[in-house]
Amino acid sequence: MAIIGAIIKKAIELGYAFTSKTEYHEIQQQLLHDLLVKARRTHFGKHHRFKEILYAENPAEAFAYHVPFFDYSKMQNEWWYRLHQGEENISWPGKPAYFALSSGTTGKESKHIPVSDEMLNAIRLAGIKQVGATANFDLPPTFFEKEILMLGSSTKLNENNGYLEGEISGISASHIPAWFKGFYRPGEEISKLKDWDERVLEIAKRARDWDIGAISGIPSWLELMMKKVMAYHGAKNIHEIWPNLQVYTTGGVAFAPYEKSFNELLAHPITIIDTYFASEGFIAFQERPETRAMKLLVDNGIYFEFVPFRPENMNEDGSLAEDAPVLNLTEVEEGVEYVLVLSTVSGLWRYMIGDTIEFSDVDRAEIKITGRTKFFMNVVGSQLSVDKMNAAMLEMEELFNIKIPEFTLSTARIDGEFHHVWYLACDTNSNDKALAWALDKNLKEANKNYAVARSKALKGVFVHTVPEACFHDWNAHRKQKGGQVKMERVMNEERFSNWESFVKKWLSEKKEYNTAPHR
């Protein structure tokens, strides 16, 4: 019997059993109060009357009245730029210890999100709570003695103007507690490597020396890493390398589009635990095995507001309308899409993170990620969300017996009329016209607004299938490879033009290579 594992498992079960059941709304109101008190003397707090808000009869309403919505550009241009000029106490007391670089899926450059010491502590506490929640999953005691492979970004951070910066996974991994280092893989030496391909090669070289029980990371890059490890050792599946692999924790993206291709790398099913960890903070994790929904961390440094995701609440650039209504945890409903708005211990205030979520269980504060506000395709009124796109991809996989781990689309004018143009990652031969017809039919049946648009201004649908490697190479081409990088699902006209040029060149080069005489 695994005595140490049994002790650890029992300790986790006991710790989890005494988790507080206090009302989530009350916890959130107290958290808002604490945030306002802490930041009331900052430049942001003085400008937006935090002291007055604290004395208001309803501080949450006063907060929403006095403080406008912010997205990254607005927060950066109005406030955070002063941090880089050496100022302190801008939107949070003192100076942030780090800046988290986002993957930049919707912008031309990476965002620089402040990360305070309080946020790093909140992330550590969230990790402990997530470990505690494993008491709800049927995992054997031996699991708690295995190693954990965390495939994040490099832990070697850049120094820039007196600050350290890197992706949030690299920042948090650089602060792993001493007691955990014995379980952590690939370890400090490999994790510091900047080059993604070099890091994966080193993981492959040492893979057989590790007894991995759990893996963590973005699905697309984790798949690529496992394929590299399997190829290096000539293995048919990852369990030939890591026979005790039992758990995969996802990271900040919907896992469903990747599930089919991911499972093909395994010898048998493993436990999937969804996690919502973003540059802005640790937002939620899956608490129980009966659902893939994730529980919001309502007591861990983030105050949440929810805006119904409707066209009238959104500006054309994807930001929130000033008069958009906000709801709290007592007012939200199940099955409705909301734009997630955060205020945090890093000095983010009424900040639109860019994600849309839906409550699957309000009483448990459980959510699922449905998409991105800027990945919402609403040209000519189609109102097509990423959630609907993902569902359609699963239907295409089933109907055509193929795998579609990645996709992207845009709206294009062809002969003066609007069309949706899709690119699907597919490594098997497929009939693009048949896919286009089936995809169009599925979306018409699933979305009445899309069906109306197709009967009017949206004249047609085109589908192009390209190898999955093309998507990976696109990210590498943009110098965004590995770690927290996510493929943009919807592209604007400029980005889509660049994408199509890249695809054309990529396919041409591959064709030339495949048809060239091999010696």
C-alpha positions in Angstrom: 0.0 0.0 0.0 1.2 3.5 -0.8 1.4 4.7 2.8 2.6 8.3 2.1 0.0 8.6 -0.7 -2.8 7.4 1.6 -1.8 10.0 4.3 -1.7 12.8 1.7 -5.1 11.8 0.3 -6.7 11.6 3.8 -5.2 15.0 4.7 -6.7 16.5 1.5 -10.1 14.9 2.3 -10.2 16.3 5.8 -9.1 19.7 4.7 -11.7 19.8 2.0 -14.5 18.6 4.2 -14.3 21.7 6.4 -14.4 24.2 3.5 -16.7 27.1 4.4 -20.2 27.2 2.9 -20.8 30.9 3.4 -23.0 32.7 0.9 -20.9 33.6 -2.2 -22.6 36.9 -2.6 -21.7 38.0 1.0 -18.1 36.9 0.5 -17.9 39.0 -2.7 -19.3 42.1 -1.1 -16.7 41.8 1.7 -14.0 41.3 -0.9 -15.1 44.4 -2.8 -15.0 46.4 0.5 -11.4 45.1 1.2 -10.3 46.0 -2.3 -11.7 49.5 -2.0 -10.1 50.1 1.4 -6.7 48.8 0.2 -6.7 51.0 -2.9 -8.5 54.1 -1.7 -5.3 56.2 -1.5 -4.0 55.2 -4.9 -4.2 57.7 -7.8 -7.0 55.5 -9.3 -8.8 55.3 -6.0 -8.8 59.0 -5.4 -9.9 59.8 -8.9 -12.8 57.4 -8.7 -13.9 58.4 -5.2 -13.3 55.1 -3.5 -13.8 56.7 0.0 -17.2 57.9 -1.0 -18.1 54.5 -2.4 -17.1 52.8 0.9 -19.6 55.1 2.8 -22.4 54.5 0.3 -25.6 52.7 1.3 -24.9 50.2 -1.5 -21.2 50.1 -2.3 -21.6 47.7 -5.2 -24.0 50.1 -7.0 -21.9 53.1 -6.1 -18.8 51.3 -7.4 -20.5 50.6 -10.8 -21.7 54.2 -11.0 -18.4 55.9 -10.3 -16.0 53.5 -12.0 -16.4 53.0 -15.8 -15.6 49.7 -17.6 -12.0 49.2 -18.6 -10.4 47.0 -21.2 -6.6 46.6 -21.5 -6.1 49.5 -23.9 -8.0 51.9 -21.7 -6.4 50.8 -18.5 -2.9 51.0 -20.1 -3.3 54.3 -21.8 -5.0 56.1 -18.9 -3.2 54.5 -15.9 -0.7 51.7 -16.2 1.7 53.6 -18.5 2.7 55.7 -15.5 4.1 52.5 -13.8 6.7 52.3 -16.6 7.6 55.9 -16.0 8.6 55.0 -12.4 5.5 56.1 -10.6 4.0 54.2 -7.7 0.5 53.8 -6.2 -1.2 54.0 -9.5 -4.1 51.5 -9.4 -2.7 49.4 -6.5 -0.5 50.4 -3.6 3.2 50.4 -4.3 4.6 48.9 -7.5 3.7 45.6 -9.0 6.4 42.9 -8.6 5.8 41.5 -12.1 4.0 42.1 -15.4 2.3 39.1 -17.0 2.6 39.0 -20.8 -0.6 37.8 -22.4 -0.7 35.6 -25.5 -2.1 38.5 -27.5 -4.7 36.6 -29.5 -6.8 39.6 -30.2 -4.2 42.4 -30.4 -1.0 43.1 -32.4 1.2 43.1 -29.3 1.3 41.2 -26.0 -0.4 42.9 -23.1 1.5 43.7 -19.9 -0.8 42.9 -16.9 0.4 44.0 -13.5 0.9 41.1 -11.0 1.1 42.1 -7.4 2.5 40.1 -4.4 -1.1 39.7 -3.3 -2.1 38.2 -6.6 0.8 35.7 -6.5 -0.4 34.7 -3.0 -4.0 34.3 -4.3 -2.7 32.1 -7.1 -0.9 29.9 -4.6 -4.0 29.6 -2.5 -6.1 28.8 -5.5 -3.7 25.9 -6.4 -4.0 24.6 -2.8 -7.8 24.7 -3.1 -7.7 22.9 -6.4 -5.6 20.2 -4.9 -8.1 20.0 -2.1 -10.9 19.5 -4.6 -9.3 16.3 -5.8 -10.8 14.7 -2.7 -14.1 14.6 -4.8 -12.4 12.6 -7.5 -11.9 8.8 -7.3 -8.1 8.8 -7.4 -6.1 6.1 -5.7 -3.6 6.9 -2.9 -0.7 6.1 -5.2 -1.6 9.0 -7.4 -0.5 11.5 -4.7 3.0 10.1 -4.8 3.5 10.7 -8.6 5.1 13.6 -10.3 3.3 16.5 -12.1 4.3 17.8 -15.4 3.4 21.5 -15.8 3.9 22.6 -19.4 3.8 26.4 -19.1 6.0 29.2 -20.3 9.7 29.7 -19.5 10.4 30.6 -15.8 13.3 32.7 -16.9 11.7 36.1 -16.8 12.8 39.2 -18.7 13.9 42.3 -16.9 12.4 45.4 -18.4 12.6 48.9 -16.9 13.1 47.6 -13.3 10.3 45.0 -13.6 10.3 41.2 -14.3 8.0 40.1 -17.0 6.9 36.8 -18.6 3.7 34.8 -19.1 1.7 34.1 -16.0 2.4 30.4 -16.1 6.1 31.1 -16.0 5.8 33.7 -13.2 3.7 31.4 -11.0 6.0 28.4 -11.7 9.0 30.4 -10.7 7.4 30.7 -7.2 6.7 27.0 -6.7 7.0 26.3 -2.9 10.0 24.2 -1.8 7.8 21.3 -0.6 6.4 20.9 -4.1 9.7 20.9 -6.1 10.2 17.2 -5.6 7.0 16.5 -7.5 7.3 19.3 -10.1 8.5 18.4 -13.7 10.2 19.3 -16.0 12.1 20.9 -13.1 13.8 24.3 -12.8 16.6 23.7 -15.3 14.4 22.8 -18.2 11.6 25.3 -17.3 14.1 28.2 -17.7 14.7 27.4 -21.3 13.3 30.2 -23.5 13.0 28.3 -26.8 9.9 26.1 -26.9 11.3 23.5 -29.2 14.5 23.2 -27.1 12.4 22.8 -24.0 10.2 20.1 -25.5 13.3 18.2 -26.8 14.8 18.2 -23.2 11.4 16.9 -21.9 11.5 14.1 -24.5 15.0 13.1 -23.6 14.2 12.8 -19.9 10.6 11.6 -20.1 11.3 7.9 -19.3 13.1 9.0 -16.1 9.9 10.5 -14.7 6.9 8.9 -13.1 4.2 11.3 -14.3 0.8 11.1 -12.7 -0.7 14.4 -13.9 -0.1 16.9 -16.7 -1.2 20.5 -17.0 -1.2 23.0 -19.8 -3.0 24.5 -22.9 -4.5 21.5 -24.8 -3.0 22.3 -28.2 0.6 22.7 -27.0 0.3 19.8 -24.6 -0.8 17.6 -27.5 2.2 18.7 -29.5 4.5 18.0 -26.6 3.2 14.5 -26.1 3.5 13.7 -29.9 7.2 14.8 -29.7 7.8 12.6 -26.7 6.1 9.6 -28.3 8.1 10.2 -31.6 11.4 10.5 -29.7 10.9 7.1 -28.0 9.0 5.4 -30.8 5.9 5.0 -28.6 2.4 4.3 -29.8 0.7 6.3 -27.0 1.8 8.4 -24.1 1.0 5.7 -21.5 3.9 3.7 -22.9 6.1 6.5 -21.5 4.1 7.4 -18.4 2.0 4.4 -17.5 0.7 6.0 -14.3 -0.7 9.1 -16.0 -4.2 9.6 -14.6 -5.1 13.3 -14.6 -5.0 16.2 -17.0 -5.8 19.7 -15.8 -6.6 22.1 -18.7 -5.9 25.8 -18.8 -8.2 28.6 -19.7 -9.7 27.3 -23.0 -12.6 25.0 -23.8 -11.3 21.4 -23.9 -14.1 19.9 -26.0 -12.6 20.8 -29.5 -9.4 19.0 -28.6 -10.9 16.0 -26.8 -11.0 13.6 -29.8 -7.4 14.2 -30.9 -6.2 14.3 -27.3 -7.7 10.9 -26.4 -6.1 9.3 -29.4 -2.7 9.8 -27.7 -3.7 7.8 -24.7 -3.9 4.0 -24.1 -7.0 4.5 -21.8 -9.1 7.4 -20.5 -7.8 9.7 -17.8 -9.5 12.2 -15.5 -9.9 15.6 -17.0 -10.1 18.6 -14.6 -10.9 21.9 -16.2 -9.1 25.0 -14.9 -9.6 28.7 -15.6 -6.2 30.4 -15.0 -5.6 33.6 -17.0 -3.0 36.4 -17.0 -5.4 38.4 -14.8 -5.7 35.7 -12.1 -6.8 32.3 -11.1 -10.6 32.5 -11.8 -12.1 29.1 -11.4 -11.5 25.3 -11.4 -13.6 22.2 -11.7 -14.6 21.1 -8.2 -16.4 17.8 -8.8 -16.4 15.0 -11.3 -20.2 15.1 -12.1 -19.7 18.1 -14.3 -17.1 19.8 -16.4 -18.2 23.2 -15.2 -15.8 25.2 -12.9 -16.5 26.9 -9.6 -15.7 30.6 -9.4 -13.1 31.4 -6.7 -15.2 34.0 -5.0 -12.9 34.5 -2.0 -9.5 34.8 -3.6 -8.7 38.3 -4.6 -11.1 38.8 -7.5 -14.5 40.6 -7.4 -16.8 39.6 -10.2 -19.4 41.4 -12.2 -21.4 40.0 -15.1 -22.8 41.8 -18.2 -25.3 40.0 -20.4 -23.6 39.3 -23.7 -26.0 41.0 -26.1 -25.3 43.2 -29.1 -26.9 46.2 -27.4 -24.4 45.9 -24.6 -21.3 45.8 -26.9 -19.5 48.4 -28.9 -18.3 47.7 -32.4 -14.7 47.3 -31.2 -15.7 44.5 -28.8 -15.7 46.7 -25.7 -18.6 47.2 -23.3 -21.1 50.0 -23.8 -21.0 52.5 -20.9 -24.6 52.0 -20.0 -24.5 48.1 -20.1 -26.2 46.6 -17.1 -24.2 44.6 -14.5 -25.4 41.7 -12.4 -24.0 40.1 -9.3 -24.0 36.4 -8.2 -27.6 36.7 -6.8 -28.9 38.1 -10.1 -27.4 35.9 -12.8 -29.3 33.1 -14.5 -28.3 29.7 -15.8 -28.0 29.2 -19.6 -27.3 33.0 -20.3 -24.0 34.2 -21.7 -22.2 36.9 -19.7 -19.2 39.1 -20.3 -16.9 38.6 -17.3 -15.7 41.8 -15.5 -13.0 41.7 -12.9 -11.6 43.9 -10.1 -8.5 42.4 -8.5 -5.7 42.6 -5.9 -3.4 43.6 -8.8 -5.2 46.9 -9.5 -7.5 45.8 -12.3 -10.8 47.7 -11.9 -14.0 46.8 -13.7 -11.8 45.1 -16.2 -13.2 43.3 -19.2 -11.0 40.2 -19.5 -12.5 39.4 -22.9 -14.0 36.1 -22.0 -17.7 35.1 -22.1 -19.1 32.6 -19.6 -22.3 30.8 -18.8 -23.6 29.6 -15.4 -24.4 25.9 -15.4 -25.3 26.0 -11.7 -25.9 29.3 -10.0 -26.2 27.9 -6.5 -22.7 26.4 -6.7 -21.3 29.4 -8.7 -20.2 27.0 -11.4 -19.5 28.3 -14.9 -18.1 27.2 -18.3 -16.2 29.4 -20.7 -18.2 30.0 -23.9 -15.9 32.2 -25.9 -14.3 35.5 -26.4 -16.0 38.9 -26.9 -13.8 39.7 -29.8 -14.3 36.2 -31.3 -18.0 36.9 -31.6 -18.9 36.9 -35.3 -21.7 39.4 -35.7 -21.2 40.8 -39.2 -24.6 41.1 -41.0 -26.3 40.0 -37.7 -25.1 36.3 -37.6 -24.5 36.6 -33.8 -22.2 33.5 -33.8 -20.5 32.8 -30.5 -17.4 30.6 -30.0 -19.6 28.2 -28.0 -21.8 27.6 -31.1 -18.6 27.3 -33.2 -17.1 24.7 -30.9 -20.4 22.7 -30.8 -20.5 22.8 -34.6 -16.9 21.5 -34.8 -17.8 18.5 -32.6 -20.7 17.8 -34.9 -18.4 17.9 -38.0 -16.0 15.5 -36.3 -18.7 13.0 -35.6 -20.4 13.4 -39.0 -17.3 13.1 -41.1 -15.2 10.9 -38.7 -12.4 13.4 -38.6 -10.5 15.5 -36.0 -10.6 19.3 -36.0 -8.5 20.4 -33.1 -8.1 24.0 -34.4 -10.1 26.4 -36.5 -10.4 30.1 -37.4 -12.8 32.1 -39.5 -13.5 35.6 -40.8 -16.1 37.4 -42.9 -15.0 38.3 -46.5 -16.6 40.2 -49.3 -16.6 38.0 -52.4 -18.1 39.6 -55.6 -19.4 42.3 -53.3 -21.3 40.0 -51.0 -20.6 38.7 -47.5 -19.4 35.2 -46.9 -18.0 33.3 -43.9 -14.6 31.8 -44.7 -13.5 29.0 -42.4 -10.1 27.3 -42.0 -10.2 23.9 -40.2 -7.2 22.0 -39.0 -7.6 18.5 -40.4 -4.9 16.0 -41.2 -7.1 13.6 -43.2 -8.5 13.9 -46.7 -11.8 15.7 -46.6 -14.5 17.2 -49.0 -14.4 20.9 -48.2 -17.7 21.6 -50.1 -19.4 18.8 -48.1 -18.0 20.2 -44.9 -19.2 23.7 -45.8 -22.7 22.5 -46.5 -22.9 20.5 -43.3 -21.4 23.3 -41.2 -23.8 25.8 -42.6 -26.8 23.5 -42.0 -25.7 22.9 -38.4 -25.4 26.6 -37.6 -28.7 27.4 -39.1 -30.4 24.9 -36.9 -28.5 25.9 -33.8 -28.7 29.7 -34.1 -31.8 31.4 -35.4 -29.9 34.7 -35.8 -27.5 33.0 -38.1 -30.3 31.4 -40.1 -31.9 34.8 -40.6 -28.6 36.3 -41.7 -28.1 33.5 -44.2 -31.5 34.3 -45.7 -30.4 37.9 -46.2 -27.0 39.5 -46.3 -24.8 36.5 -45.5 -24.7 34.8 -48.9 -22.4 31.8 -48.4 -19.9 29.7 -46.5 -16.5 28.5 -47.6 -14.4 25.9 -45.8 -10.7 25.2 -46.3 -9.0 22.4 -44.6 -5.2 22.6 -43.8 -2.9 20.4 -41.7 -2.8 21.1 -38.0 0.9 21.9 -38.3 0.0 25.0 -40.3 -1.8 26.5 -37.2 1.2 25.7 -35.0 3.6 27.3 -37.5 1.4 30.4 -37.7 1.8 30.9 -34.0 5.5 30.3 -34.3 5.6 32.8 -37.3 4.1 35.4 -35.0 6.6 34.5 -32.3 3.9 33.1 -30.1 4.8 29.4 -29.6 3.9 27.3 -26.6 3.0 28.2 -23.0 -0.2 30.2 -22.8 -0.7 30.8 -26.5 -4.2 30.3 -27.9 -5.3 30.3 -31.5 -7.7 33.2 -32.3 -11.0 31.8 -33.5 -12.2 34.9 -35.3 -9.9 37.2 -37.2 -10.4 40.8 -38.4 -9.9 41.6 -42.0 -6.2 42.6 -41.7 -5.2 39.6 -39.6 -7.2 37.2 -41.9 -5.4 38.6 -45.0 -2.1 37.9 -43.3 -3.3 34.5 -42.3 -4.4 33.5 -45.8 -1.1 34.8 -47.3 0.8 32.6 -44.7 -1.3 29.6 -45.5 -0.8 29.9 -49.2 3.0 30.2 -48.7 3.1 27.4 -46.2 1.2 25.0 -48.5 3.4 25.9 -51.4 6.5 25.2 -49.5 5.2 21.9 -48.2 4.1 20.9 -51.7 7.6 21.7 -53.1 9.2 19.7 -50.3 6.9 16.7 -50.8 7.4 16.7 -54.6 11.1 17.3 -54.6 13.3 14.2 -55.3 14.5 12.8 -51.9 18.1 11.5 -51.7 
